[in-house]
Amino acid sequence: MNIGFDGKRAFHNRTGLGNFSRTLIRLLSSHYPEHQYYLFNPKRSAEFEITGPSIHEVLPGGIAGKLFPSAWRSSWVKKDLERLKIDIYHGVSHEIPIGIQRTGIPSIVTIHDLIHERHPDQYNPIDVKIYRKKFRYACRHSDKIMAISLQTKNDIIELYNIPEEKIAVCYQSCNPVFAKQASVEEKEKLRAKYQLPEAFFLYVGAIVERKNLLNICKAIFILKNEPGIPLVIAGEGGKYKEQVKEYIREHGLEDKIIFLYERKQVMADFGFIPMDEMPVLYQSAIAMIYPSSYEGFGAPVLEALWSRLPVITSNVSCLPEVGGPGSYYVDPGSPEEIARGMKRIYGDRFLATIMKDKGWEHALKFSPQQYVDSVIELYKSLW
């Protein structure tokens, strides 16, 4: 098969959607090298390189496409799909080219979440309208929808009235680097580089309201004298981040909350932590805390489980799907429950060991092989 992908996120996005795209494409090319993978990239990237014998980057060829890359990506790319005899087109982040159904090329769209529908108050109203229009169009005009969790599938059915049989759940895996156990030397090197404490709790993800970082900080305040372990935050944000920082200042928690992305060492590395260091960061922590009120999947939870790190996460949305039986579940709106979980895991090393073992066993259900097999089966259903 010649399989085409929307390459924008893979080449230009540093966080969730970018990691998803890069991981999927690399896994497909390594596990199924007999197929050809075409990445339609609206403009060159200096940040990410995605190469392999079966991977081909396709850039706009004409003057119009180069001048208007967004128009090329959203519509004009159809001519290139036909020219390269693409058998399946995969929009990996909520979109497909307008009118692709008229080319005869089957299309699949991955829907990660419908956060803009469930929490529209956390978006600019204009953005909500744009997202709604794009997502609805993709869901209605694609031949198949790939949902990354049962939660997302149910949301698509409920909110967009899409037939259940059109939607396939393909649980994603994560970058294989998270399965590699870091050495003591690697952990010490990471701590020295970023000036991290010997023991810390970890939060990974964007600093936005639904992920409840403020409630984690409130839990830290509750526990400021027992055990007094700091929190390391690996993520960035805007208005909500400032609200969190105001709470930190008002409650004297400056020495207990570390915004890792504000460290000069991170700023020197393009403003984010290199992927090969992320597993070491996870494995250096006591536990990962992720009390989000809504997710499409919750990739940091899976990354933590692969890293054999205990996880405290929410008892709502898709988080129990991803967290499995070994995670510690809390009401995301309760700082007291979060604090109890942190205290238990820190104080009970036997519990922490059980959580690591159960988490790893559950994480194996999201293996790279199972993931790419499910995606290839979805492709074959249309080929």
Residue pairs with C-beta under 8 A, 6 or more apart in sequence:
1 35
1 36
1 87
1 88
1 379
1 383
2 35
2 36
2 38
2 84
2 85
2 86
2 87
2 88
3 28
3 35
3 36
3 37
3 38
3 86
3 87
3 88
3 89
3 90
3 379
4 38
4 40
4 81
4 84
4 86
4 88
4 89
4 90
4 105
5 21
5 25
5 37
5 38
5 39
5 40
5 89
5 90
5 92
6 40
6 73
6 90
6 91
6 92
6 93
6 95
6 96
7 21
7 39
7 40
7 41
7 42
7 50
7 57
7 58
8 41
8 42
8 73
8 93
9 17
9 18
9 20
9 21
9 92
9 93
10 18
10 21
10 22
10 25
10 39
10 41
10 48
10 50
10 92
11 39
11 41
11 44
11 45
11 47
11 48
11 50
11 57
12 18
12 43
12 45
12 47
12 48
13 19
13 21
14 47
14 270
14 271
14 272
15 206
15 272
16 112
16 206
16 299
17 92
17 93
17 112
18 48
19 174
19 175
19 275
19 299
20 92
20 93
20 110
20 112
20 148
20 172
20 299
21 92
21 93
22 48
22 50
22 175
23 172
23 173
23 174
23 175
24 92
24 172
24 371
24 372
24 375
25 37
25 39
25 50
25 55
26 50
26 52
27 173
27 368
27 371
27 372
28 35
28 37
28 372
28 375
28 376
29 37
29 52
29 53
29 54
29 55
30 52
31 368
31 369
31 372
31 373
32 372
32 376
33 52
33 53
33 54
34 54
35 54
36 54
36 56
37 52
37 54
37 55
37 56
38 56
38 58
38 84
38 86
39 50
39 55
39 56
39 57
39 58
40 58
40 73
40 77
40 80
40 81
41 57
41 58
41 59
42 59
42 60
42 69
42 70
42 72
42 73
43 59
43 60
43 66
43 69
44 59
47 270
50 57
58 80
58 84
60 66
60 69
60 72
60 76
61 80
64 71
64 72
64 76
65 71
65 72
65 76
73 97
74 95
74 97
74 98
75 97
75 98
75 99
77 97
78 97
78 99
78 100
78 103
78 105
81 89
81 97
81 100
81 103
81 105
82 103
82 105
86 105
87 105
87 106
87 383
88 105
88 106
88 107
88 108
88 379
88 382
88 383
89 96
89 97
89 100
89 105
89 106
89 107
89 108
90 107
90 108
90 109
90 110
90 146
90 379
91 97
91 107
91 108
91 109
91 110
91 138
91 142
92 110
93 110
93 112
94 109
94 110
94 111
94 112
94 131
94 134
94 135
94 138
95 109
95 134
95 138
96 107
96 109
96 137
96 138
96 141
96 142
97 107
98 137
100 107
100 141
101 107
101 141
101 143
106 143
106 144
106 382
106 383
107 141
107 142
107 143
107 144
108 142
108 143
108 144
108 145
108 146
108 378
108 379
108 382
109 138
109 139
109 142
109 144
109 145
109 146
110 145
110 146
110 147
110 148
111 135
111 138
111 139
111 145
111 146
111 147
111 148
111 152
111 156
111 296
112 148
112 152
112 296
112 297
113 148
113 152
113 155
113 294
113 295
113 296
113 297
114 135
114 152
114 155
114 156
114 159
114 160
114 296
115 122
115 210
115 294
115 296
116 123
116 127
116 128
116 131
116 132
116 135
117 132
117 155
117 159
118 155
118 294
119 209
119 210
119 293
119 294
120 128
122 208
122 209
122 210
123 131
135 160
136 160
138 145
139 145
139 156
139 160
139 162
140 160
140 162
143 382
144 166
144 167
144 168
144 378
144 381
144 382
145 156
145 162
145 166
145 167
145 168
146 167
146 168
146 170
146 375
146 378
147 153
147 156
147 167
147 168
147 169
147 170
148 169
148 170
148 171
148 172
148 296
148 297
149 169
149 171
149 295
149 296
149 297
149 318
149 321
149 322
150 169
150 318
150 321
151 295
151 296
151 317
151 318
151 321
152 169
152 296
152 297
152 318
153 164
153 167
153 169
156 162
156 167
157 163
157 164
157 167
168 374
168 378
170 371
170 374
170 375
170 378
171 297
171 365
171 366
171 370
171 371
171 374
172 297
172 299
172 302
172 366
172 371
173 302
173 366
173 367
173 368
173 370
173 371
173 372
174 299
174 302
174 303
174 306
174 366
175 275
175 303
176 368
177 275
177 276
177 278
177 279
178 278
178 279
178 282
178 303
178 306
178 307
179 306
180 279
181 283
181 308
182 190
182 279
182 280
182 283
182 284
186 280
187 280
187 283
187 284
190 196
190 277
190 280
190 281
190 284
191 197
191 198
191 284
193 265
194 260
194 263
194 265
194 266
195 263
195 265
196 232
196 258
196 260
196 284
197 230
197 232
197 258
199 229
199 286
200 229
200 230
200 231
200 232
200 258
200 284
200 285
200 286
201 216
201 220
201 229
201 230
201 231
201 232
201 285
201 286
201 287
201 288
201 289
201 342
202 231
202 232
202 234
202 281
202 282
202 285
202 286
202 287
202 288
202 289
202 304
202 309
203 213
203 216
203 231
203 232
203 233
203 234
203 235
203 288
203 289
203 290
204 234
204 235
204 278
204 282
204 288
204 290
204 300
204 303
204 304
205 211
205 234
205 235
205 290
205 292
205 300
206 235
206 236
206 237
207 213
207 233
207 235
207 236
207 237
207 238
207 240
207 241
207 244
208 237
208 240
209 240
210 292
210 293
210 294
211 290
211 291
211 292
211 293
212 291
212 292
212 293
212 314
212 332
212 333
213 233
213 237
213 240
213 241
213 244
214 240
214 243
214 244
214 247
215 291
215 332
215 333
215 334
215 335
215 338
216 231
216 289
216 291
216 335
216 338
217 231
217 244
217 247
217 248
217 251
217 253
217 257
218 247
218 335
218 338
218 339
219 335
219 336
219 338
219 339
219 342
220 230
220 231
220 253
220 256
220 257
220 339
221 251
221 253
221 335
222 335
222 336
222 339
223 229
223 339
223 342
223 343
224 253
224 256
226 343
227 343
227 346
227 347
228 256
229 286
229 342
229 346
230 255
230 256
230 257
230 258
231 256
231 257
231 258
231 289
232 258
232 260
232 281
232 285
233 257
233 258
233 259
233 260
233 261
234 260
234 261
234 273
234 278
234 281
235 261
236 261
236 271
237 244
245 259
247 253
248 254
248 257
260 266
260 273
261 267
261 271
261 272
261 273
266 272
266 273
273 281
278 303
279 303
279 306
279 307
282 288
282 303
282 304
282 307
282 309
283 307
283 308
283 309
285 309
286 310
286 345
286 346
286 352
287 309
287 310
287 311
287 312
287 328
287 341
287 342
287 345
287 346
287 352
288 300
288 301
288 304
288 309
288 310
288 311
288 312
289 311
289 312
289 313
289 338
289 341
289 342
290 298
290 300
290 301
290 304
290 311
290 312
290 313
290 314
290 319
291 312
291 313
291 314
291 330
291 332
291 338
292 298
292 313
292 314
292 317
292 319
292 332
293 314
293 316
293 317
293 332
293 333
294 316
294 317
295 317
295 318
295 319
295 322
296 318
297 318
297 322
298 313
298 317
298 318
298 319
298 322
298 323
301 311
301 313
301 319
301 322
301 323
301 327
302 322
302 363
302 366
304 310
304 311
304 359
305 311
305 322
305 323
305 324
305 326
305 327
305 359
305 360
305 362
305 363
306 360
306 363
308 356
308 359
308 360
309 356
309 359
310 326
310 327
310 328
310 345
310 352
310 355
310 356
310 359
311 323
311 326
311 327
311 328
311 355
311 359
312 327
312 328
312 330
312 338
312 341
312 342
312 345
313 319
313 322
313 323
313 327
313 328
313 329
313 330
314 329
314 330
314 331
314 332
315 329
315 330
315 331
315 332
316 332
319 327
319 329
320 327
320 329
322 366
323 329
323 359
323 362
324 358
324 359
324 361
324 362
324 363
324 365
325 358
325 362
326 354
326 355
326 356
326 357
326 358
326 359
326 360
326 361
326 362
327 355
327 359
328 341
328 344
328 345
328 355
330 337
330 338
330 340
330 341
331 337
344 351
345 351
345 352
345 355
